[in-house]
Amino acid sequence: MHYPLTNTDGCQPFTNDHFNNEHINEGRKQNHSPIILVDRGNCHFVVKAQNVQAFGGLMTVVVDDKIMEDPDSLVMADDGKGESVNIPTFMVSLLDGQRLKDAIHRMPTFEDGQNQDEEGEGRGRKRNKVIIQADIDLMTKTDSQIDVDLWYTGAYELMQANIDLPKYSMMQEIFTEKVRFHPRILTTECSICSDRTKDQ
């Protein structure tokens, strides 16, 4: 996992100069795709994920910017270009995000046996490598209800895609109360449209 030294909100395309080059290069030598930690705000979630993906990132982790907010209650909405994102993106709380940042950028102390050079920097000192392990278990059954968000970029694209909505309805009937589908459609205001179009 990497937290950039600059461009911390991930709103600009990433380059190696935004990160600790030693960590980036070491990860690439070991064929590791980076997980990028970014701050919430200043641009859309999709833009952050696009920039991480273009940099070769495996996953985007967004740190919330509100201390009393529960990230599980938030919906990371699509801005109409979400179909271009092929990597997972999720949000962690401000507190958990700060813990990750502190772990990533914490420098070893001199009590750890490091030498100190004339400028006060330890020779050979490296920032910590933060390893995240995730297990996805598709075999375990649960009695809890599962919420599934189904995103569409817009009503027009939904019609053009020829998606078989009756099949989705059948799926809901099969899963009954176990799964709740939440269709979400991006809508925009059209000030120049006719009244008929607006009604539709």
N, C-alpha and C positions, 0 to 999 in steps of 0.2 A: 504494500500500500504506500502511496506517495501523496503528500500534501504539498502543493506548489509553494515556492518562496515568494513568487509574484503571480499575478493573474489568479489570485486565490478563489475568485468567484467563478472562474472557468468561462467567462463570457467572451474571451478572445481565443483564437486558435492557439493551441499549446505548441511550444517548442522546447527543446532540451534546456534552454536558458531559463525557463520558468522553474526548473527543479534542481535538486541537488544532483549534479551530473554523475557523481560517483555511484549513487543508488540506482539511477536510471540505467547506466551502463552495466553495472553488475547484474541487474535483473535481466537485461537483454542477453548478456553472455550465457545466462542459465536458461534462456528461452522462456522467461517469465513475462507474461503480459501484465502491465501495471494495472492496479486498481487505484483510481484517482479520487481523492477526497477533495470536495469543493464546498465553498460557502454558498448558502442560499442568498438570492437577491440579485438585483441589477440586470438580470436577463431571464428569459424563460428556461424552464427545466429542459426543454428539448434542445435549446442552444448549448447548454452545458454538456448534455449527453452527446450531441453531435461533435463537439470539440474534443471530448475524451475519446470518442470512437475514432475520429480522424487521427488522433495521436497514437492509436494502437492500443488503447485501453480496453481492458476486459470488462470493467464495471465502473459505474459512477456512483459515488456515495455523497449525498448532499447533506450538509450539516445545517440543521434548522437555526434560525436566528432569533427565535422567541423562547425565553427560558421556561415558561410555564405551559408550553404547547406540547401536545402528544402527537408525534409524527404519524402514528397509526390512524389517526382520525382525519388526516389530510388526503386529498386527491391531487396527485401530480398531473395536472391537466395537459392535454395536447394543444399545441398552438396551430395545428393544421399541417405540420411537417413531421409529425411523429413517426410516420411510416418509414422515414429514413434512418431511424435508430434501431440497431440490431443488438444492442447490449443492454443488460439489465441496469436499472437505475432505481435507487431507493433512498429514503431519508432517515437520518438518525437524529436524536435529540441534540440540543445545544450542549448539554452536559456530556453525553457520550462522545460527541464530536470533539470536544475539547480534550477529553481523555486520549482519543486517538492522535490528535495533533501533538499533545505533550509527549506521547510515546514515540511518535515518529521523529520529532526534532529534539528530543532530549539528548544532550551530549554526555558521555561518560565523565565521571569525576576523576580528579587526579588520584584520589584514594584507590581507584580501580587499578593502579599500577601504571598509569600513563606518565610519560615524560612531558615536560613543559618547555617550549622553546622561548626565545627572547621576546616574541610578540604575545606571549601568553596563551598560545594555542598548543594543544597537545599534538605531538608528532604521531601521525597514523591514526588519529581519532576519527571515528566514523559515527555518523548518526545511526540510530537504531533501525533495524529492519523490522517492520511490523507485519507479522504473518497472520492472515485471516483464513480460517478453515470453515467451510460451510458444508453441511450435509443436507442433501435433499432426499427425503425418503418418500417414495411414491407408493410404498406398499402398506404403510401404517394406516389403519382405519381410524376415523375420528367421529365422535358424536357431535362435534361442534358444527355450526353452520358456516359455510364458506361463501364469501362474497366475491363475485367475479365481475370486473368492469370490462365492458366491451365498447371500445372506442371507434367512432366513425369520424372522418375528417369533416364531413358535411352531408346534408341530406341528398344533394345532387350526386355526390360520389357514391353514396349508399345505393341509389337507384342504378347507377351505371355499373356497379360491381356485380349485380345479379346475385346477391347473397340470398340464400334460401332461408328466409326468416321463419317459415313454418317449421323447419328442422330445429332451429333454436328453441322454438316454442315446445317442440317434442322433448328436447333435452331437459327443459325446465320441468316438464311433467314427469320425466323419468327420475330426476333427482329430488323432486318434490321440495320438502323443506330443508334438504341438506345443502342446496346451492341456491343462492340468489343472484340472478343476472341483473346487472345495472347497465343498460345501454346508455351511452353518452355520446351525443352528437354535437359537434362544433357548430355554433350558429353565429352569424354576423349580421349587422344592420346594413340594409341596402336603401339608402336615401333616394336613389334615382329609380327604384323599381316601381312598377305600377301597383295600384291597390290590390289587384287580383293576385299578383305574385306575392305581395306581402301577406295576404290572407292564406295563401297556400303554405 
